[in-house]
């Protein structure tokens, strides 16, 4: 069974291109997941799965821009796999057309594990929780991508940027952990800073959109006065896209503890035509020496 959630759009959700911001989509997914497990489970027992879990991995593909309007957008959520101590959920954000076809804005997948926050450790799913998840199980869902990678690779050596990440008190949830959505925000902050270093002071900005984001959550980020470090490097340069890999670390040292790894693919975007735009030779000459690995 797939759960359908009607999600209102807010003007504050929009970015400079008047599209729903890539970070906000992940907030929508969290809202839909909690609504499914708390309000629509066929049996009691999904409450702890809504709040007493941590995200192990997010995979998000952004397929089309979603612009502001008064009507809500539809989100479908369902379970694709249930294991001893983890479960995997899939999501699709779309509008259904009068002829029954769909305009799909996003597809995503999350791996989650139940967590004992008082002891800072994962736990196994209970029989009742497995029953709740089983009601939403659809094992026939195809992989999100043909490669279907399970982990972001460790950051390769090369040039890049180290960004000071100051965790804000409002980023922390009731359990003292930074919420999983905030990691996307941190990657966005560091990415904007990185791209800003690649532009000459008097040069016009290059408009880009996010095509996909993968995040592996390795250990909880907690509130502290000392900043964390986000180390970012370009790992792939395509015709109109590039991939930036990042690690959230305890410090800038190569041997420092890693809290999360992320890979973000961005695409150069023509605002007027509403489509991708190849990098010109000036951009390629500037970007090519920065490709790591």
DRENDO-1510 file (C-alpha; in Angstrom, 1 decimal, always signed):
<recs>
REC; n; res; u; v; w
REC; 1; UNK; +0.0; +0.0; +0.0 .
REC; 2; UNK; +1.3; +3.5; -0.9 .
REC; 3; UNK; +0.4; +6.4; +1.3 .
REC; 4; UNK; -0.7; +9.7; -0.4 .
REC; 5; UNK; +0.0; +13.0; +1.3 .
REC; 6; UNK; -1.2; +16.4; +0.2 .
REC; 7; UNK; +1.6; +19.0; +0.8 .
REC; 8; UNK; +0.9; +22.7; +0.7 .
REC; 9; UNK; +3.5; +25.0; -0.8 .
REC; 10; UNK; +4.8; +28.1; +1.1 .
REC; 11; UNK; +6.3; +31.2; -0.5 .
REC; 12; UNK; +9.2; +30.9; +1.9 .
REC; 13; UNK; +10.0; +27.5; +0.3 .
REC; 14; UNK; +11.1; +29.2; -3.0 .
REC; 15; UNK; +14.7; +29.9; -4.1 .
REC; 16; UNK; +16.1; +32.7; -6.3 .
REC; 17; UNK; +14.8; +31.0; -9.4 .
REC; 18; UNK; +11.3; +30.8; -7.9 .
REC; 19; UNK; +11.6; +27.0; -7.6 .
REC; 20; UNK; +11.1; +25.0; -4.4 .
REC; 21; UNK; +14.5; +24.9; -2.8 .
REC; 22; UNK; +16.3; +21.6; -2.9 .
REC; 23; UNK; +16.5; +21.5; +0.9 .
REC; 24; UNK; +12.8; +22.2; +1.3 .
REC; 25; UNK; +11.9; +19.0; -0.6 .
REC; 26; UNK; +13.6; +16.9; +2.0 .
REC; 27; UNK; +11.5; +18.7; +4.6 .
REC; 28; UNK; +8.4; +17.7; +2.6 .
REC; 29; UNK; +9.6; +14.1; +2.6 .
REC; 30; UNK; +9.9; +14.1; +6.4 .
REC; 31; UNK; +6.4; +15.5; +6.8 .
REC; 32; UNK; +4.9; +12.8; +4.5 .
REC; 33; UNK; +6.8; +10.0; +6.3 .
REC; 34; UNK; +5.6; +11.1; +9.7 .
REC; 35; UNK; +2.0; +11.5; +8.4 .
REC; 36; UNK; +2.1; +8.0; +7.0 .
REC; 37; UNK; +3.5; +6.3; +10.2 .
REC; 38; UNK; +1.6; +8.3; +12.8 .
REC; 39; UNK; -1.8; +9.1; +11.3 .
REC; 40; UNK; -2.4; +6.4; +8.7 .
REC; 41; UNK; -0.8; +3.1; +10.0 .
REC; 42; UNK; -3.5; +0.4; +10.0 .
REC; 43; UNK; -2.3; -0.7; +13.5 .
REC; 44; UNK; -0.8; +1.1; +16.4 .
REC; 45; UNK; +3.0; +1.0; +16.7 .
REC; 46; UNK; +4.3; +3.4; +14.1 .
REC; 47; UNK; +4.8; +6.3; +16.4 .
REC; 48; UNK; +8.3; +5.4; +17.5 .
REC; 49; UNK; +9.2; +4.9; +13.8 .
REC; 50; UNK; +8.2; +8.4; +13.1 .
REC; 51; UNK; +10.3; +10.1; +15.7 .
REC; 52; UNK; +12.5; +7.5; +17.3 .
REC; 53; UNK; +14.6; +6.8; +14.2 .
REC; 54; UNK; +17.8; +8.2; +12.6 .
REC; 55; UNK; +18.3; +8.5; +8.8 .
REC; 56; UNK; +21.2; +6.3; +7.6 .
REC; 57; UNK; +21.1; +7.5; +4.0 .
REC; 58; UNK; +19.1; +9.8; +1.7 .
REC; 59; UNK; +19.1; +9.5; -2.1 .
REC; 60; UNK; +17.2; +12.4; -3.9 .
REC; 61; UNK; +16.8; +13.0; -7.6 .
REC; 62; UNK; +15.3; +16.3; -8.6 .
REC; 63; UNK; +13.5; +15.8; -12.0 .
REC; 64; UNK; +11.6; +19.0; -12.7 .
REC; 65; UNK; +11.3; +22.4; -11.1 .
REC; 66; UNK; +8.3; +23.0; -8.9 .
REC; 67; UNK; +7.1; +26.6; -8.8 .
REC; 68; UNK; +4.8; +28.4; -6.3 .
REC; 69; UNK; +1.1; +28.0; -6.6 .
REC; 70; UNK; -1.9; +27.9; -4.2 .
REC; 71; UNK; -2.7; +24.2; -4.9 .
REC; 72; UNK; -0.8; +21.6; -2.9 .
REC; 73; UNK; +1.5; +19.0; -4.5 .
REC; 74; UNK; +1.0; +15.3; -4.0 .
REC; 75; UNK; +3.6; +13.0; -2.2 .
REC; 76; UNK; +3.4; +9.3; -2.3 .
REC; 77; UNK; +5.4; +7.3; +0.3 .
REC; 78; UNK; +5.9; +3.6; +0.7 .
REC; 79; UNK; +8.3; +1.0; +2.1 .
REC; 80; UNK; +10.6; -1.0; -0.2 .
REC; 81; UNK; +12.5; -3.1; +2.2 .
REC; 82; UNK; +12.3; -4.2; +5.9 .
REC; 83; UNK; +15.4; -5.7; +7.5 .
REC; 84; UNK; +16.3; -6.6; +11.1 .
REC; 85; UNK; +17.3; -3.1; +12.2 .
REC; 86; UNK; +16.6; -0.9; +9.1 .
REC; 87; UNK; +13.9; -0.1; +6.7 .
REC; 88; UNK; +13.9; +1.6; +3.4 .
REC; 89; UNK; +11.3; +4.1; +2.2 .
REC; 90; UNK; +10.7; +5.5; -1.3 .
REC; 91; UNK; +9.0; +8.8; -2.2 .
REC; 92; UNK; +7.6; +10.5; -5.3 .
REC; 93; UNK; +6.4; +14.1; -5.5 .
REC; 94; UNK; +4.1; +14.8; -8.4 .
REC; 95; UNK; +1.0; +16.4; -9.9 .
REC; 96; UNK; -1.5; +14.1; -11.5 .
REC; 97; UNK; -2.8; +15.3; -14.9 .
REC; 98; UNK; -6.5; +15.0; -16.0 .
REC; 99; UNK; -5.5; +12.1; -18.4 .
REC; 100; UNK; -4.0; +10.2; -15.5 .
REC; 101; UNK; -0.3; +10.9; -16.3 .
REC; 102; UNK; +2.1; +12.4; -13.8 .
REC; 103; UNK; +4.4; +15.4; -13.8 .
REC; 104; UNK; +7.1; +14.1; -11.4 .
REC; 105; UNK; +9.2; +16.6; -9.6 .
REC; 106; UNK; +11.2; +14.4; -7.4 .
REC; 107; UNK; +12.0; +10.7; -6.6 .
REC; 108; UNK; +13.9; +9.7; -3.4 .
REC; 109; UNK; +14.8; +6.9; -1.2 .
REC; 110; UNK; +15.7; +6.9; +2.6 .
REC; 111; UNK; +17.3; +4.2; +4.7 .
REC; 112; UNK; +16.3; +4.5; +8.4 .
REC; 113; UNK; +17.0; +2.7; +11.6 .
REC; 114; UNK; +15.2; +2.7; +15.0 .
REC; 115; UNK; +17.4; +4.4; +17.6 .
REC; 116; UNK; +17.8; +4.4; +21.4 .
REC; 117; UNK; +18.7; +8.0; +22.0 .
REC; 118; UNK; +19.3; +7.6; +25.7 .
REC; 119; UNK; +22.1; +5.1; +24.9 .
REC; 120; UNK; +23.1; +6.6; +21.5 .
REC; 121; UNK; +22.7; +3.2; +19.7 .
REC; 122; UNK; +20.5; +1.7; +17.0 .
REC; 123; UNK; +18.1; -1.1; +17.9 .
REC; 124; UNK; +16.2; -3.9; +16.1 .
REC; 125; UNK; +12.7; -3.4; +14.8 .
REC; 126; UNK; +9.9; -4.9; +17.0 .
REC; 127; UNK; +7.3; -7.3; +15.7 .
REC; 128; UNK; +4.6; -4.6; +15.9 .
REC; 129; UNK; +6.8; -2.1; +14.0 .
REC; 130; UNK; +7.5; -4.7; +11.3 .
REC; 131; UNK; +3.7; -5.2; +11.0 .
REC; 132; UNK; +3.2; -1.5; +10.5 .
REC; 133; UNK; +5.9; -1.3; +7.9 .
REC; 134; UNK; +4.6; -4.4; +6.2 .
REC; 135; UNK; +1.3; -2.7; +5.5 .
REC; 136; UNK; +3.1; -0.1; +3.3 .
REC; 137; UNK; +5.5; -2.6; +1.7 .
REC; 138; UNK; +6.0; -2.5; -2.1 .
REC; 139; UNK; +9.0; -4.7; -2.9 .
REC; 140; UNK; +8.6; -4.3; -6.7 .
REC; 141; UNK; +9.8; -0.7; -6.7 .
REC; 142; UNK; +12.8; -0.4; -9.2 .
REC; 143; UNK; +16.1; +1.1; -8.0 .
REC; 144; UNK; +16.2; +4.9; -7.9 .
REC; 145; UNK; +19.2; +4.8; -10.3 .
REC; 146; UNK; +20.7; +2.1; -12.5 .
REC; 147; UNK; +23.9; +2.1; -10.4 .
REC; 148; UNK; +22.0; +2.1; -7.1 .
REC; 149; UNK; +25.0; +2.9; -5.0 .
REC; 150; UNK; +24.7; +2.3; -1.3 .
REC; 151; UNK; +27.5; +4.6; +0.0 .
REC; 152; UNK; +29.2; +7.9; -0.9 .
REC; 153; UNK; +32.9; +7.3; -1.5 .
REC; 154; UNK; +35.5; +8.8; +0.9 .
REC; 155; UNK; +36.6; +12.2; -0.3 .
REC; 156; UNK; +39.5; +12.0; -2.9 .
REC; 157; UNK; +42.6; +14.1; -2.6 .
REC; 158; UNK; +42.7; +17.3; -4.5 .
REC; 159; UNK; +41.9; +21.1; -4.3 .
REC; 160; UNK; +38.7; +22.3; -2.8 .
REC; 161; UNK; +37.3; +24.4; +0.0 .
REC; 162; UNK; +37.0; +24.0; +3.7 .
REC; 163; UNK; +34.0; +25.8; +5.1 .
REC; 164; UNK; +33.4; +26.6; +8.8 .
REC; 165; UNK; +30.1; +25.1; +9.8 .
REC; 166; UNK; +28.5; +26.7; +12.9 .
REC; 167; UNK; +25.6; +24.6; +14.2 .
REC; 168; UNK; +22.7; +26.8; +15.4 .
REC; 169; UNK; +20.7; +25.9; +18.5 .
REC; 170; UNK; +17.6; +25.8; +16.3 .
REC; 171; UNK; +19.1; +23.1; +14.2 .
REC; 172; UNK; +19.0; +20.6; +17.1 .
REC; 173; UNK; +16.0; +18.3; +17.7 .
REC; 174; UNK; +14.5; +17.1; +21.0 .
REC; 175; UNK; +17.1; +14.4; +21.3 .
REC; 176; UNK; +20.1; +16.8; +20.9 .
REC; 177; UNK; +20.9; +15.7; +17.4 .
REC; 178; UNK; +21.0; +17.9; +14.3 .
REC; 179; UNK; +17.9; +17.0; +12.2 .
REC; 180; UNK; +18.6; +15.1; +9.0 .
REC; 181; UNK; +17.2; +17.9; +6.8 .
REC; 182; UNK; +19.7; +20.3; +8.2 .
REC; 183; UNK; +22.6; +18.4; +6.6 .
REC; 184; UNK; +21.2; +19.3; +3.2 .
REC; 185; UNK; +21.2; +22.9; +4.3 .
REC; 186; UNK; +24.8; +22.6; +5.5 .
REC; 187; UNK; +25.8; +21.1; +2.1 .
REC; 188; UNK; +24.1; +24.0; +0.4 .
REC; 189; UNK; +25.8; +26.6; +2.5 .
REC; 190; UNK; +29.2; +25.1; +1.8 .
REC; 191; UNK; +28.5; +24.6; -1.9 .
REC; 192; UNK; +27.4; +28.3; -2.4 .
REC; 193; UNK; +30.6; +29.4; -0.6 .
REC; 194; UNK; +32.7; +27.0; -2.8 .
REC; 195; UNK; +31.1; +28.2; -6.1 .
REC; 196; UNK; +31.6; +31.8; -5.0 .
REC; 197; UNK; +35.4; +31.3; -4.9 .
REC; 198; UNK; +35.3; +30.2; -8.6 .
REC; 199; UNK; +33.8; +33.5; -9.8 .
REC; 200; UNK; +35.7; +36.7; -10.5 .
REC; 201; UNK; +34.6; +39.7; -8.4 .
REC; 202; UNK; +33.0; +41.5; -11.3 .
REC; 203; UNK; +31.7; +38.3; -13.0 .
REC; 204; UNK; +27.9; +37.6; -13.3 .
REC; 205; UNK; +26.8; +34.6; -11.3 .
REC; 206; UNK; +26.2; +31.3; -13.1 .
REC; 207; UNK; +22.7; +30.0; -12.4 .
REC; 208; UNK; +22.6; +26.3; -11.4 .
REC; 209; UNK; +19.9; +23.8; -10.2 .
REC; 210; UNK; +20.5; +20.7; -8.1 .
REC; 211; UNK; +19.9; +17.5; -10.1 .
REC; 212; UNK; +20.6; +15.0; -7.3 .
REC; 213; UNK; +21.9; +14.6; -3.7 .
REC; 214; UNK; +23.1; +11.6; -1.8 .
REC; 215; UNK; +23.9; +11.9; +1.9 .
REC; 216; UNK; +25.3; +9.2; +4.2 .
REC; 217; UNK; +24.8; +9.9; +7.9 .
REC; 218; UNK; +27.7; +8.3; +9.7 .
REC; 219; UNK; +27.4; +9.7; +13.3 .
REC; 220; UNK; +25.2; +12.4; +14.9 .
REC; 221; UNK; +26.2; +16.0; +14.6 .
REC; 222; UNK; +25.6; +17.7; +18.0 .
REC; 223; UNK; +25.4; +21.3; +19.1 .
REC; 224; UNK; +28.7; +22.8; +20.2 .
REC; 225; UNK; +30.4; +26.3; +20.2 .
REC; 226; UNK; +33.3; +25.1; +18.1 .
REC; 227; UNK; +32.6; +24.9; +14.4 .
REC; 228; UNK; +32.6; +21.7; +12.4 .
REC; 229; UNK; +34.3; +21.7; +9.0 .
REC; 230; UNK; +32.8; +20.9; +5.6 .
REC; 231; UNK; +35.5; +19.9; +3.1 .
REC; 232; UNK; +34.3; +20.0; -0.5 .
REC; 233; UNK; +35.9; +18.9; -3.8 .
REC; 234; UNK; +34.7; +18.6; -7.4 .
REC; 235; UNK; +34.8; +14.9; -8.4 .
REC; 236; UNK; +33.2; +15.1; -11.9 .
REC; 237; UNK; +32.8; +17.6; -14.6 .
REC; 238; UNK; +30.4; +17.0; -17.4 .
REC; 239; UNK; +29.0; +19.0; -20.4 .
REC; 240; UNK; +26.6; +21.0; -18.3 .
REC; 241; UNK; +26.9; +19.5; -14.9 .
REC; 242; UNK; +29.4; +18.8; -12.1 .
REC; 243; UNK; +29.4; +16.8; -8.9 .
REC; 244; UNK; +30.7; +18.2; -5.6 .
REC; 245; UNK; +31.6; +15.7; -2.9 .
REC; 246; UNK; +31.7; +16.9; +0.7 .
REC; 247; UNK; +32.5; +15.5; +4.2 .
REC; 248; UNK; +31.3; +17.1; +7.4 .
REC; 249; UNK; +34.3; +16.6; +9.7 .
REC; 250; UNK; +35.3; +17.3; +13.3 .
REC; 251; UNK; +38.2; +19.4; +11.9 .
REC; 252; UNK; +39.9; +20.1; +8.6 .
REC; 253; UNK; +42.5; +17.4; +9.2 .
REC; 254; UNK; +42.5; +14.5; +6.8 .
REC; 255; UNK; +42.3; +12.0; +9.7 .
REC; 256; UNK; +39.5; +13.8; +11.5 .
REC; 257; UNK; +36.3; +12.0; +12.4 .
REC; 258; UNK; +33.7; +12.2; +9.6 .
REC; 259; UNK; +30.1; +12.8; +10.5 .
REC; 260; UNK; +28.5; +12.7; +7.1 .
REC; 261; UNK; +29.4; +12.4; +3.4 .
REC; 262; UNK; +27.4; +14.0; +0.6 .
REC; 263; UNK; +27.5; +14.1; -3.2 .
REC; 264; UNK; +25.6; +16.8; -5.0 .
REC; 265; UNK; +25.2; +17.1; -8.8 .
REC; 266; UNK; +24.4; +20.6; -10.0 .
REC; 267; UNK; +23.5; +21.6; -13.6 .
REC; 268; UNK; +24.1; +24.9; -15.3 .
REC; 269; UNK; +20.6; +26.4; -16.0 .
REC; 270; UNK; +19.2; +28.8; -18.6 .
REC; 271; UNK; +16.6; +30.8; -16.7 .
REC; 272; UNK; +14.8; +32.1; -19.8 .
REC; 273; UNK; +14.7; +28.8; -21.7 .
REC; 274; UNK; +14.1; +26.7; -18.6 .
REC; 275; UNK; +16.7; +24.0; -19.6 .
REC; 276; UNK; +20.3; +23.0; -19.0 .
REC; 277; UNK; +23.1; +25.0; -20.5 .
REC; 278; UNK; +26.6; +23.7; -21.3 .
REC; 279; UNK; +29.6; +25.3; -19.6 .
REC; 280; UNK; +31.5; +27.6; -21.9 .
REC; 281; UNK; +35.3; +27.2; -22.4 .
REC; 282; UNK; +36.1; +29.9; -19.8 .
REC; 283; UNK; +34.2; +27.9; -17.2 .
REC; 284; UNK; +35.8; +24.6; -18.2 .
REC; 285; UNK; +39.3; +26.0; -18.1 .
REC; 286; UNK; +38.6; +27.2; -14.6 .
REC; 287; UNK; +36.9; +24.0; -13.4 .
REC; 288; UNK; +39.0; +21.3; -15.0 .
REC; 289; UNK; +42.1; +21.7; -12.8 .
REC; 290; UNK; +39.9; +21.5; -9.7 .
REC; 291; UNK; +38.6; +18.0; -10.4 .
REC; 292; UNK; +39.9; +15.8; -7.6 .
REC; 293; UNK; +40.8; +12.1; -7.6 .
</recs>
